Amino acid sequence: MSARGLFISFEGIDGSGKSTQAQLLADHLKATGHDVILTREPGGSPGAEEIRALVLQGDPDRWSAHTEILLFTAARRDHLERTIGPALAAGKIVICDRFADSTRMYQGLSRGDLRQVVDELHNLMIGVEPDLSVLIDMDPTQGLSRALARQTAEERFEDFGEELQHAMRRGFLALAEEFDNRFITIDGSGSIEAVAADVAQAVTERLQV
């Protein structure tokens, strides 16, 4: 591991289990002696958490597509400045539950063909990609059922329905091919323990940590 640290993101459709797997990988790496920061998007810093409440709660159509992209980018910039950047500079492993790939999908795909807008803003304001992105692949019907069963206030994108989940899955798999130098895809249909073992093995092999 370099002095800069390592930046790992977890991606996947809602209900894929990625948040659970991010936590389990953090626990695994901590147990093997690594200094790990577990964070999430949108959120991960006080300002970004305030924006999270704005974008994940309320009516699914409360924001225009372009406003939503700006909000997510603002949250990510604050998160990068206050949490991710300092942790990487200190040589820590940062594990983030979602990063820019989720914006490429949810805002760049679900609200129209806005991928270019997302990428242009990302290049201008963020300019950072994870060293490794773990995609937890899940059947969209099963994922949506899991997501809705959580019954939290943050169900905004789940409210778009199963058709979006299928589009998101196709989109994430396409991203994994586009950025195959940093993506690993894990089958999320097994037990939590089995998926966690697959994730730990893949991360260890890929990053040699």
C-alpha positions as CSV (number, residue, x, y, z in Angstrom):
1,M,0.0,0.0,0.0
2,S,1.4,3.4,-1.0
3,A,1.7,6.4,1.4
4,R,-1.3,7.9,-0.3
5,G,-3.6,5.1,1.0
6,L,-6.3,3.3,-1.1
7,F,-9.7,4.4,-2.2
8,I,-12.4,1.7,-2.6
9,S,-15.9,2.3,-3.6
10,F,-19.0,0.0,-3.5
11,E,-21.6,0.3,-6.2
12,G,-24.8,-1.5,-7.1
13,I,-28.6,-1.1,-7.4
14,D,-30.7,-0.4,-4.4
15,G,-31.0,-3.5,-2.2
16,S,-27.9,-5.2,-3.6
17,G,-26.3,-5.5,-0.2
18,K,-23.4,-3.2,-1.0
19,S,-23.7,-1.2,2.3
20,T,-23.5,-4.4,4.3
21,Q,-20.6,-5.6,2.2
22,A,-18.7,-2.3,2.6
23,Q,-19.1,-2.6,6.3
24,L,-17.9,-6.2,6.3
25,L,-14.8,-5.4,4.2
26,A,-14.0,-2.5,6.5
27,D,-14.2,-4.9,9.5
28,H,-12.0,-7.5,7.7
29,L,-9.3,-5.0,6.8
30,K,-9.3,-3.5,10.3
31,A,-8.9,-7.0,11.7
32,T,-5.8,-7.5,9.5
33,G,-4.2,-4.3,10.8
34,H,-5.2,-1.7,8.4
35,D,-6.4,1.9,9.2
36,V,-9.8,2.1,7.5
37,I,-12.3,4.9,7.1
38,L,-15.8,3.8,6.2
39,T,-18.0,6.5,4.6
40,R,-20.9,7.0,2.3
41,E,-22.4,9.1,-0.5
42,P,-24.2,11.3,-0.6
43,G,-22.9,12.2,2.8
44,G,-19.7,11.5,4.7
45,S,-19.2,15.0,6.0
46,P,-21.5,17.4,7.9
47,G,-22.3,19.5,4.9
48,A,-22.8,16.6,2.6
49,E,-25.1,14.9,5.1
50,E,-27.3,18.0,5.0
51,I,-27.5,17.7,1.2
52,R,-28.2,14.0,1.5
53,A,-31.5,14.8,3.3
54,L,-32.4,17.2,0.5
55,V,-31.9,14.7,-2.3
56,L,-33.0,11.4,-0.8
57,Q,-36.2,12.4,0.9
58,G,-39.4,13.7,-0.5
59,D,-41.2,13.4,-3.8
60,P,-39.1,11.6,-6.5
61,D,-39.6,14.6,-8.8
62,R,-38.9,17.4,-6.4
63,W,-35.7,18.4,-8.2
64,S,-35.0,18.9,-11.8
65,A,-32.3,16.6,-13.3
66,H,-29.7,19.3,-13.6
67,T,-30.4,20.7,-10.1
68,E,-30.0,17.2,-8.7
69,I,-26.6,16.7,-10.5
70,L,-25.4,19.9,-9.0
71,L,-26.5,18.9,-5.5
72,F,-24.8,15.6,-5.7
73,T,-21.6,17.2,-7.0
74,A,-21.6,19.8,-4.2
75,A,-22.0,17.0,-1.6
76,R,-19.2,15.0,-3.2
77,R,-16.9,18.0,-3.3
78,D,-17.4,18.7,0.4
79,H,-17.0,15.0,1.2
80,L,-13.7,14.9,-0.8
81,E,-12.3,18.0,0.9
82,R,-13.2,17.1,4.4
83,T,-13.1,13.3,4.6
84,I,-11.8,11.3,1.7
85,G,-8.8,13.5,0.8
86,P,-7.4,13.9,4.3
87,A,-7.8,10.2,5.0
88,L,-6.0,9.2,1.8
89,A,-3.2,11.7,2.5
90,A,-2.7,10.1,5.9
91,G,-2.2,6.7,4.2
92,K,-5.6,5.2,5.2
93,I,-7.9,2.9,3.3
94,V,-11.1,4.7,2.4
95,I,-14.2,2.5,1.7
96,C,-17.1,4.5,0.3
97,D,-20.6,3.3,-0.1
98,R,-21.3,4.8,-3.5
99,F,-19.2,7.4,-5.3
100,A,-19.3,9.1,-8.8
101,D,-20.4,6.0,-10.6
102,S,-23.8,6.1,-8.8
103,T,-24.3,9.7,-10.1
104,R,-23.3,8.5,-13.6
105,M,-26.1,6.0,-13.3
106,Y,-28.9,7.5,-11.2
107,Q,-28.6,11.1,-12.5
108,G,-26.9,10.4,-15.8
109,L,-29.3,7.7,-16.9
110,S,-32.5,7.8,-14.9
111,R,-33.3,11.5,-15.5
112,G,-32.4,11.5,-19.2
113,D,-29.2,11.1,-21.2
114,L,-27.1,13.3,-19.0
115,R,-24.0,11.2,-18.6
116,Q,-21.9,13.8,-20.4
117,V,-23.1,16.5,-18.0
118,V,-22.2,14.3,-15.0
119,D,-18.7,13.6,-16.4
120,E,-18.0,17.2,-17.2
121,L,-18.9,18.3,-13.7
122,H,-17.0,15.5,-12.2
123,N,-13.9,16.4,-14.1
124,L,-14.2,20.0,-13.2
125,M,-15.0,19.7,-9.5
126,I,-13.9,16.3,-8.3
127,G,-11.2,14.8,-10.6
128,V,-10.8,11.7,-8.5
129,E,-11.8,8.1,-9.2
130,P,-11.5,5.2,-6.8
131,D,-8.5,2.9,-7.0
132,L,-11.0,0.0,-6.9
133,S,-14.7,-0.2,-7.4
134,V,-16.6,-3.2,-6.1
135,L,-19.9,-3.8,-8.0
136,I,-22.3,-6.0,-6.1
137,D,-24.5,-7.4,-8.9
138,M,-28.1,-8.3,-7.9
139,D,-31.3,-9.4,-9.6
140,P,-33.3,-6.1,-9.8
141,T,-36.6,-7.6,-8.6
142,Q,-34.9,-9.0,-5.5
143,G,-33.0,-5.8,-4.9
144,L,-36.1,-3.7,-5.1
145,S,-38.0,-5.9,-2.7
146,R,-35.1,-5.6,-0.2
147,A,-34.8,-1.9,-0.6
148,L,-38.5,-1.3,-0.1
149,A,-38.6,-3.6,3.0
150,R,-36.2,-1.2,4.7
151,Q,-39.1,1.3,5.1
152,T,-36.8,4.3,5.7
153,A,-37.4,7.9,4.7
154,E,-34.7,7.6,2.1
155,E,-36.7,5.7,-0.6
156,R,-36.7,8.3,-3.3
157,F,-35.0,6.4,-6.0
158,E,-36.7,3.1,-5.1
159,D,-40.0,4.9,-5.8
160,F,-39.0,5.1,-9.4
161,G,-39.9,1.4,-9.6
162,E,-38.6,-1.9,-11.0
163,E,-38.0,-0.6,-14.5
164,L,-35.4,1.8,-13.2
165,Q,-33.7,-1.0,-11.2
166,H,-33.3,-3.1,-14.4
167,A,-31.9,0.0,-16.3
168,M,-29.5,0.6,-13.4
169,R,-28.3,-2.9,-13.4
170,R,-27.5,-2.8,-17.1
171,G,-25.9,0.5,-16.6
172,F,-23.6,-0.6,-13.7
173,L,-22.5,-3.7,-15.7
174,A,-21.7,-1.5,-18.6
175,L,-19.7,0.8,-16.4
176,A,-17.8,-2.2,-15.1
177,E,-16.8,-3.0,-18.6
178,E,-16.0,0.7,-19.4
179,F,-13.7,1.0,-16.4
180,D,-12.5,-2.6,-16.2
181,N,-9.1,-1.4,-14.9
182,R,-10.7,-0.5,-11.5
183,F,-14.0,-2.6,-11.3
184,I,-14.5,-6.0,-9.9
185,T,-18.0,-7.5,-10.1
186,I,-19.3,-9.8,-7.3
187,D,-22.4,-12.0,-7.5
188,G,-24.6,-10.7,-4.7
189,S,-27.1,-13.5,-4.8
190,G,-25.4,-15.7,-2.2
191,S,-25.5,-15.5,1.6
192,I,-24.0,-12.4,3.2
193,E,-21.1,-14.5,4.4
194,A,-20.4,-16.0,1.0
195,V,-20.5,-12.6,-0.7
196,A,-18.2,-11.1,2.0
197,A,-15.7,-13.9,1.4
198,D,-15.8,-13.3,-2.3
199,V,-15.3,-9.6,-1.8
200,A,-12.4,-10.0,0.6
201,Q,-10.6,-12.4,-1.7
202,A,-11.1,-10.2,-4.8
203,V,-9.9,-7.1,-3.0
204,T,-6.9,-8.9,-1.5
205,E,-5.9,-10.3,-4.9
206,R,-6.5,-7.0,-6.7
207,L,-4.8,-4.6,-4.3
208,Q,-2.5,-7.0,-2.4
209,V,-3.4,-5.5,0.9
